[in-house]
Amino acid sequence: MKDILRTVIALIISFTGTLLTIFVSLYVLLYCPMRDIYECYMQDTLTLRILFIDGAKIFLSATVGGAVWVVFDIVAGFFKTGGFPYLLFELRDMIYKREK
């Protein structure tokens, strides 16, 4: 039972990290700055400062997203009983052995 619980916790942390990575890198640091640049351009309020800051956010979106994912994967690693590719298989085998 302890192994199943540890595996489930690791899966939840990994899944949360993936969702947070998608949110941070694609929405906060990629979509929002692009929308901001477009809106400022259409309203004729685009300045070099806005362009530089939003350009830096767009440029760093993949790096920050990867860093978020790595942190969550490291935290999930403390709960894993095996490697990540085998995490779902381990959960399946633990449940299958429990049913027998």
Helices and strands as residue ranges (DSSP letters): H 2-21, I 22-31, H 32-42, H 48-77, G 84-86, H 87-99
